[in-house]
Amino acid sequence: VKPEYPWIKYPDYAVLRHGGNKKWFAVIMGIPKNRLGIKGDEVADFVNFKCAPFVLDSFLGEKGFYPAYHMNK
């Protein structure tokens, strides 16, 4: 999958889409760490993956995984 950069205002933000239906499954974006409850206010790159709800709890129990910041699922 090749990243797409759809926003002029955020040229470094990338979207990854399924080949067949073209729906997003991930967004890569820079977010201030403190918005996710991490110490510091510097911007860091985060990947927001869409996943099935039954898998979510196992990810959130791991270090470095956070609830969705941008996607609604």
Biopython code that builds the backbone (N, CA, C, O; Angstrom):
import numpy as np
from Bio.PDB.StructureBuilder import StructureBuilder

atoms = [
    (1, "VAL", "N", (0.851, -1.176, 0.000)),
    (1, "VAL", "CA", (0.000, 0.000, 0.000)),
    (1, "VAL", "C", (0.891, 1.231, 0.000)),
    (1, "VAL", "O", (1.855, 1.311, 0.761)),
    (2, "LYS", "N", (0.570, 2.172, -0.842)),
    (2, "LYS", "CA", (1.313, 3.428, -0.885)),
    (2, "LYS", "C", (0.524, 4.493, -0.134)),
    (2, "LYS", "O", (-0.694, 4.583, -0.292)),
    (3, "PRO", "N", (1.204, 5.303, 0.684)),
    (3, "PRO", "CA", (0.500, 6.350, 1.418)),
    (3, "PRO", "C", (0.005, 7.442, 0.483)),
    (3, "PRO", "O", (0.621, 7.731, -0.543)),
    (4, "GLU", "N", (-1.116, 8.039, 0.857)),
    (4, "GLU", "CA", (-1.661, 9.204, 0.162)),
    (4, "GLU", "C", (-1.561, 10.379, 1.122)),
    (4, "GLU", "O", (-1.654, 10.208, 2.338)),
    (5, "TYR", "N", (-1.375, 11.555, 0.576)),
    (5, "TYR", "CA", (-1.257, 12.773, 1.377)),
    (5, "TYR", "C", (-2.369, 13.729, 0.943)),
    (5, "TYR", "O", (-2.134, 14.614, 0.121)),
    (6, "PRO", "N", (-3.584, 13.560, 1.490)),
    (6, "PRO", "CA", (-4.747, 14.273, 0.972)),
    (6, "PRO", "C", (-4.950, 15.715, 1.462)),
    (6, "PRO", "O", (-5.802, 16.422, 0.924)),
    (7, "TRP", "N", (-4.198, 16.161, 2.459)),
    (7, "TRP", "CA", (-4.485, 17.470, 3.045)),
    (7, "TRP", "C", (-3.372, 18.478, 2.760)),
    (7, "TRP", "O", (-2.204, 18.232, 3.060)),
    (8, "ILE", "N", (-3.745, 19.588, 2.191)),
    (8, "ILE", "CA", (-2.790, 20.664, 1.939)),
    (8, "ILE", "C", (-2.311, 21.258, 3.262)),
    (8, "ILE", "O", (-1.130, 21.566, 3.424)),
    (9, "LYS", "N", (-3.243, 21.414, 4.207)),
    (9, "LYS", "CA", (-2.908, 22.010, 5.506)),
    (9, "LYS", "C", (-1.949, 21.127, 6.312)),
    (9, "LYS", "O", (-1.169, 21.638, 7.115)),
    (10, "TYR", "N", (-2.002, 19.807, 6.106)),
    (10, "TYR", "CA", (-1.160, 18.854, 6.840)),
    (10, "TYR", "C", (-0.412, 17.974, 5.831)),
    (10, "TYR", "O", (-0.763, 16.807, 5.664)),
    (11, "PRO", "N", (0.595, 18.504, 5.169)),
    (11, "PRO", "CA", (1.256, 17.760, 4.086)),
    (11, "PRO", "C", (1.998, 16.502, 4.542)),
    (11, "PRO", "O", (2.293, 15.638, 3.717)),
    (12, "ASP", "N", (2.304, 16.381, 5.834)),
    (12, "ASP", "CA", (3.006, 15.192, 6.331)),
    (12, "ASP", "C", (2.069, 14.100, 6.819)),
    (12, "ASP", "O", (2.519, 12.998, 7.131)),
    (13, "TYR", "N", (0.769, 14.387, 6.893)),
    (13, "TYR", "CA", (-0.205, 13.383, 7.325)),
    (13, "TYR", "C", (-0.487, 12.452, 6.154)),
    (13, "TYR", "O", (-0.728, 12.908, 5.037)),
    (14, "ALA", "N", (-0.456, 11.153, 6.410)),
    (14, "ALA", "CA", (-0.661, 10.162, 5.350)),
    (14, "ALA", "C", (-1.856, 9.273, 5.671)),
    (14, "ALA", "O", (-2.152, 8.999, 6.834)),
    (15, "VAL", "N", (-2.528, 8.835, 4.629)),
    (15, "VAL", "CA", (-3.660, 7.922, 4.742)),
    (15, "VAL", "C", (-3.296, 6.638, 4.012)),
    (15, "VAL", "O", (-2.734, 6.677, 2.917)),
    (16, "LEU", "N", (-3.618, 5.499, 4.621)),
    (16, "LEU", "CA", (-3.439, 4.199, 3.974)),
    (16, "LEU", "C", (-4.816, 3.620, 3.711)),
    (16, "LEU", "O", (-5.669, 3.597, 4.598)),
    (17, "ARG", "N", (-5.029, 3.153, 2.488)),
    (17, "ARG", "CA", (-6.358, 2.665, 2.087)),
    (17, "ARG", "C", (-6.289, 1.217, 1.607)),
    (17, "ARG", "O", (-5.261, 0.758, 1.110)),
    (18, "HIS", "N", (-7.409, 0.510, 1.770)),
    (18, "HIS", "CA", (-7.556, -0.826, 1.201)),
    (18, "HIS", "C", (-7.527, -0.709, -0.317)),
    (18, "HIS", "O", (-8.075, 0.237, -0.882)),
    (19, "GLY", "N", (-6.892, -1.664, -0.971)),
    (19, "GLY", "CA", (-6.790, -1.636, -2.420)),
    (19, "GLY", "C", (-8.120, -1.742, -3.133)),
    (19, "GLY", "O", (-8.321, -1.087, -4.156)),
    (20, "GLY", "N", (-9.043, -2.557, -2.614)),
    (20, "GLY", "CA", (-10.311, -2.784, -3.294)),
    (20, "GLY", "C", (-11.347, -1.707, -3.079)),
    (20, "GLY", "O", (-11.852, -1.129, -4.041)),
    (21, "ASN", "N", (-11.676, -1.425, -1.815)),
    (21, "ASN", "CA", (-12.772, -0.488, -1.545)),
    (21, "ASN", "C", (-12.303, 0.943, -1.272)),
    (21, "ASN", "O", (-13.125, 1.850, -1.140)),
    (22, "LYS", "N", (-10.998, 1.147, -1.187)),
    (22, "LYS", "CA", (-10.390, 2.475, -0.986)),
    (22, "LYS", "C", (-10.728, 3.123, 0.355)),
    (22, "LYS", "O", (-10.510, 4.322, 0.529)),
    (23, "LYS", "N", (-11.255, 2.350, 1.306)),
    (23, "LYS", "CA", (-11.529, 2.897, 2.637)),
    (23, "LYS", "C", (-10.230, 2.954, 3.440)),
    (23, "LYS", "O", (-9.344, 2.115, 3.274)),
    (24, "TRP", "N", (-10.135, 3.946, 4.306)),
    (24, "TRP", "CA", (-8.959, 4.098, 5.156)),
    (24, "TRP", "C", (-8.854, 2.946, 6.135)),
    (24, "TRP", "O", (-9.863, 2.471, 6.656)),
    (25, "PHE", "N", (-7.631, 2.494, 6.387)),
    (25, "PHE", "CA", (-7.408, 1.591, 7.505)),
    (25, "PHE", "C", (-6.341, 2.136, 8.443)),
    (25, "PHE", "O", (-6.113, 1.577, 9.516)),
    (26, "ALA", "N", (-5.687, 3.222, 8.047)),
    (26, "ALA", "CA", (-4.693, 3.839, 8.922)),
    (26, "ALA", "C", (-4.462, 5.286, 8.519)),
    (26, "ALA", "O", (-4.591, 5.657, 7.352)),
    (27, "VAL", "N", (-4.115, 6.094, 9.515)),
    (27, "VAL", "CA", (-3.708, 7.482, 9.301)),
    (27, "VAL", "C", (-2.404, 7.667, 10.070)),
    (27, "VAL", "O", (-2.292, 7.260, 11.226)),
    (28, "ILE", "N", (-1.432, 8.278, 9.428)),
    (28, "ILE", "CA", (-0.162, 8.601, 10.078)),
    (28, "ILE", "C", (-0.135, 10.113, 10.237)),
    (28, "ILE", "O", (-0.286, 10.851, 9.263)),
    (29, "MET", "N", (0.060, 10.575, 11.481)),
    (29, "MET", "CA", (0.014, 12.015, 11.728)),
    (29, "MET", "C", (0.876, 12.402, 12.917)),
    (29, "MET", "O", (1.166, 11.583, 13.789)),
    (30, "GLY", "N", (1.273, 13.647, 12.936)),
    (30, "GLY", "CA", (2.017, 14.198, 14.058)),
    (30, "GLY", "C", (1.056, 14.782, 15.074)),
    (30, "GLY", "O", (0.208, 15.606, 14.730)),
    (31, "ILE", "N", (1.183, 14.359, 16.325)),
    (31, "ILE", "CA", (0.282, 14.796, 17.392)),
    (31, "ILE", "C", (1.134, 15.220, 18.587)),
    (31, "ILE", "O", (2.098, 14.532, 18.924)),
    (32, "PRO", "N", (0.800, 16.332, 19.230)),
    (32, "PRO", "CA", (1.511, 16.671, 20.467)),
    (32, "PRO", "C", (1.320, 15.541, 21.491)),
    (32, "PRO", "O", (0.200, 15.086, 21.727)),
    (33, "LYS", "N", (2.398, 15.112, 22.075)),
    (33, "LYS", "CA", (2.346, 13.982, 23.017)),
    (33, "LYS", "C", (1.351, 14.199, 24.150)),
    (33, "LYS", "O", (0.676, 13.260, 24.574)),
    (34, "ASN", "N", (1.258, 15.435, 24.643)),
    (34, "ASN", "CA", (0.387, 15.680, 25.797)),
    (34, "ASN", "C", (-1.091, 15.460, 25.479)),
    (34, "ASN", "O", (-1.889, 15.300, 26.403)),
    (35, "ARG", "N", (-1.478, 15.448, 24.214)),
    (35, "ARG", "CA", (-2.876, 15.152, 23.860)),
    (35, "ARG", "C", (-3.230, 13.691, 24.118)),
    (35, "ARG", "O", (-4.404, 13.334, 24.214)),
    (36, "LEU", "N", (-2.205, 12.856, 24.229)),
    (36, "LEU", "CA", (-2.432, 11.438, 24.505)),
    (36, "LEU", "C", (-2.037, 11.063, 25.933)),
    (36, "LEU", "O", (-1.979, 9.883, 26.280)),
    (37, "GLY", "N", (-1.769, 12.068, 26.750)),
    (37, "GLY", "CA", (-1.412, 11.803, 28.131)),
    (37, "GLY", "C", (0.040, 11.403, 28.322)),
    (37, "GLY", "O", (0.396, 10.822, 29.347)),
    (38, "ILE", "N", (0.882, 11.709, 27.339)),
    (38, "ILE", "CA", (2.315, 11.405, 27.415)),
    (38, "ILE", "C", (3.038, 12.685, 27.825)),
    (38, "ILE", "O", (2.673, 13.774, 27.381)),
    (39, "LYS", "N", (4.064, 12.558, 28.671)),
    (39, "LYS", "CA", (4.826, 13.730, 29.095)),
    (39, "LYS", "C", (5.447, 14.428, 27.896)),
    (39, "LYS", "O", (5.932, 13.784, 26.966)),
    (40, "GLY", "N", (5.422, 15.747, 27.933)),
    (40, "GLY", "CA", (6.044, 16.554, 26.888)),
    (40, "GLY", "C", (5.010, 17.127, 25.943)),
    (40, "GLY", "O", (3.920, 16.580, 25.772)),
    (41, "ASP", "N", (5.377, 18.247, 25.333)),
    (41, "ASP", "CA", (4.448, 18.861, 24.391)),
    (41, "ASP", "C", (4.971, 18.826, 22.960)),
    (41, "ASP", "O", (4.364, 19.413, 22.064)),
    (42, "GLU", "N", (6.096, 18.140, 22.738)),
    (42, "GLU", "CA", (6.615, 18.032, 21.382)),
    (42, "GLU", "C", (5.718, 17.128, 20.536)),
    (42, "GLU", "O", (5.018, 16.256, 21.051)),
    (43, "VAL", "N", (5.762, 17.358, 19.250)),
    (43, "VAL", "CA", (4.959, 16.578, 18.314)),
    (43, "VAL", "C", (5.695, 15.288, 17.972)),
    (43, "VAL", "O", (6.893, 15.305, 17.691)),
    (44, "ALA", "N", (4.979, 14.178, 17.996)),
    (44, "ALA", "CA", (5.536, 12.878, 17.632)),
    (44, "ALA", "C", (4.639, 12.243, 16.570)),
    (44, "ALA", "O", (3.446, 12.539, 16.503)),
    (45, "ASP", "N", (5.210, 11.382, 15.751)),
    (45, "ASP", "CA", (4.421, 10.678, 14.737)),
    (45, "ASP", "C", (3.696, 9.500, 15.365)),
    (45, "ASP", "O", (4.284, 8.719, 16.113)),
    (46, "PHE", "N", (2.417, 9.383, 15.052)),
    (46, "PHE", "CA", (1.586, 8.280, 15.520)),
    (46, "PHE", "C", (0.872, 7.669, 14.334)),
    (46, "PHE", "O", (0.551, 8.351, 13.361)),
    (47, "VAL", "N", (0.628, 6.368, 14.429)),
    (47, "VAL", "CA", (-0.151, 5.661, 13.417)),
    (47, "VAL", "C", (-1.458, 5.254, 14.063)),
    (47, "VAL", "O", (-1.464, 4.606, 15.110)),
    (48, "ASN", "N", (-2.550, 5.624, 13.453)),
    (48, "ASN", "CA", (-3.878, 5.305, 13.954)),
    (48, "ASN", "C", (-4.452, 4.216, 13.045)),
    (48, "ASN", "O", (-4.821, 4.486, 11.902)),
    (49, "PHE", "N", (-4.527, 2.979, 13.559)),
    (49, "PHE", "CA", (-5.023, 1.839, 12.792)),
    (49, "PHE", "C", (-6.470, 1.546, 13.122)),
    (49, "PHE", "O", (-6.889, 1.637, 14.276)),
    (50, "LYS", "N", (-7.212, 1.201, 12.123)),
    (50, "LYS", "CA", (-8.581, 0.733, 12.318)),
    (50, "LYS", "C", (-8.498, -0.774, 12.577)),
    (50, "LYS", "O", (-7.790, -1.489, 11.867)),
    (51, "CYS", "N", (-9.216, -1.251, 13.584)),
    (51, "CYS", "CA", (-9.197, -2.685, 13.869)),
    (51, "CYS", "C", (-10.576, -3.127, 14.369)),
    (51, "CYS", "O", (-11.421, -2.308, 14.730)),
    (52, "ALA", "N", (-10.766, -4.405, 14.378)),
    (52, "ALA", "CA", (-12.022, -4.972, 14.861)),
    (52, "ALA", "C", (-12.142, -4.729, 16.371)),
    (52, "ALA", "O", (-11.146, -4.823, 17.088)),
    (53, "PRO", "N", (-13.347, -4.420, 16.860)),
    (53, "PRO", "CA", (-13.526, -4.135, 18.286)),
    (53, "PRO", "C", (-13.047, -5.249, 19.208)),
    (53, "PRO", "O", (-12.551, -4.966, 20.299)),
    (54, "PHE", "N", (-13.182, -6.507, 18.799)),
    (54, "PHE", "CA", (-12.769, -7.601, 19.679)),
    (54, "PHE", "C", (-11.259, -7.697, 19.839)),
    (54, "PHE", "O", (-10.786, -8.383, 20.745)),
    (55, "VAL", "N", (-10.492, -7.033, 18.989)),
    (55, "VAL", "CA", (-9.026, -7.041, 19.069)),
    (55, "VAL", "C", (-8.510, -5.853, 19.882)),
    (55, "VAL", "O", (-7.391, -5.881, 20.394)),
    (56, "LEU", "N", (-9.319, -4.830, 19.991)),
    (56, "LEU", "CA", (-8.901, -3.572, 20.596)),
    (56, "LEU", "C", (-8.362, -3.737, 22.012)),
    (56, "LEU", "O", (-7.305, -3.188, 22.324)),
    (57, "ASP", "N", (-9.043, -4.465, 22.865)),
    (57, "ASP", "CA", (-8.596, -4.619, 24.257)),
    (57, "ASP", "C", (-7.207, -5.217, 24.364)),
    (57, "ASP", "O", (-6.427, -4.817, 25.229)),
    (58, "SER", "N", (-6.885, -6.168, 23.503)),
    (58, "SER", "CA", (-5.551, -6.766, 23.568)),
    (58, "SER", "C", (-4.478, -5.757, 23.175)),
    (58, "SER", "O", (-3.385, -5.770, 23.741)),
    (59, "PHE", "N", (-4.771, -4.888, 22.219)),
    (59, "PHE", "CA", (-3.802, -3.852, 21.853)),
    (59, "PHE", "C", (-3.640, -2.825, 22.964)),
    (59, "PHE", "O", (-2.517, -2.442, 23.293)),
    (60, "LEU", "N", (-4.746, -2.376, 23.543)),
    (60, "LEU", "CA", (-4.680, -1.326, 24.556)),
    (60, "LEU", "C", (-3.953, -1.778, 25.813)),
    (60, "LEU", "O", (-3.511, -0.939, 26.598)),
    (61, "GLY", "N", (-3.820, -3.063, 26.018)),
    (61, "GLY", "CA", (-3.077, -3.580, 27.164)),
    (61, "GLY", "C", (-1.569, -3.575, 26.952)),
    (61, "GLY", "O", (-0.814, -3.858, 27.883)),
    (62, "GLU", "N", (-1.124, -3.258, 25.745)),
    (62, "GLU", "CA", (0.303, -3.258, 25.416)),
    (62, "GLU", "C", (0.885, -1.849, 25.509)),
    (62, "GLU", "O", (0.188, -0.861, 25.276)),
    (63, "LYS", "N", (2.156, -1.772, 25.850)),
    (63, "LYS", "CA", (2.849, -0.491, 25.923)),
    (63, "LYS", "C", (2.895, 0.148, 24.530)),
    (63, "LYS", "O", (3.174, -0.524, 23.537)),
    (64, "GLY", "N", (2.621, 1.443, 24.474)),
    (64, "GLY", "CA", (2.708, 2.184, 23.221)),
    (64, "GLY", "C", (1.430, 2.219, 22.407)),
    (64, "GLY", "O", (1.401, 2.823, 21.335)),
    (65, "PHE", "N", (0.376, 1.585, 22.889)),
    (65, "PHE", "CA", (-0.916, 1.601, 22.202)),
    (65, "PHE", "C", (-1.882, 2.472, 22.994)),
    (65, "PHE", "O", (-1.934, 2.409, 24.222)),
    (66, "TYR", "N", (-2.642, 3.282, 22.270)),
    (66, "TYR", "CA", (-3.578, 4.218, 22.882)),
    (66, "TYR", "C", (-4.920, 4.112, 22.175)),
    (66, "TYR", "O", (-4.984, 3.620, 21.048)),
    (67, "PRO", "N", (-5.998, 4.566, 22.818)),
    (67, "PRO", "CA", (-7.296, 4.593, 22.135)),
    (67, "PRO", "C", (-7.228, 5.497, 20.906)),
    (67, "PRO", "O", (-6.375, 6.382, 20.824)),
    (68, "ALA", "N", (-8.110, 5.274, 19.976)),
    (68, "ALA", "CA", (-8.112, 6.030, 18.718)),
    (68, "ALA", "C", (-8.138, 7.526, 18.968)),
    (68, "ALA", "O", (-8.884, 8.021, 19.812)),
    (69, "TYR", "N", (-7.318, 8.226, 18.227)),
    (69, "TYR", "CA", (-7.272, 9.676, 18.344)),
    (69, "TYR", "C", (-8.114, 10.329, 17.257)),
    (69, "TYR", "O", (-8.708, 11.384, 17.481)),
    (70, "HIS", "N", (-8.168, 9.718, 16.096)),
    (70, "HIS", "CA", (-8.829, 10.358, 14.964)),
    (70, "HIS", "C", (-10.012, 9.566, 14.433)),
    (70, "HIS", "O", (-11.077, 10.134, 14.188)),
    (71, "MET", "N", (-9.843, 8.281, 14.254)),
    (71, "MET", "CA", (-10.905, 7.474, 13.656)),
    (71, "MET", "C", (-11.994, 7.178, 14.674)),
    (71, "MET", "O", (-11.745, 7.191, 15.879)),
    (72, "ASN", "N", (-13.202, 6.913, 14.189)),
    (72, "ASN", "CA", (-14.303, 6.700, 15.110)),
    (72, "ASN", "C", (-14.582, 5.213, 15.348)),
    (72, "ASN", "O", (-15.569, 4.885, 16.007)),
    (73, "LYS", "N", (-13.753, 4.310, 14.837)),
    (73, "LYS", "CA", (-13.947, 2.870, 15.046)),
    (73, "LYS", "C", (-12.646, 2.229, 15.463)),
    (73, "LYS", "O", (-12.598, 1.020, 15.688)),
]
sb = StructureBuilder()
sb.init_structure("model")
sb.init_model(0)
sb.init_chain("A")
sb.init_seg("    ")
for serial, (resi, resn, name, xyz) in enumerate(atoms, 1):
    if name == "N":
        sb.init_residue(resn, " ", resi, " ")
    sb.init_atom(name, np.array(xyz, "f"), 0.0, 1.0, " ", f" {name:<3s}", serial, name[0])
structure = sb.get_structure()
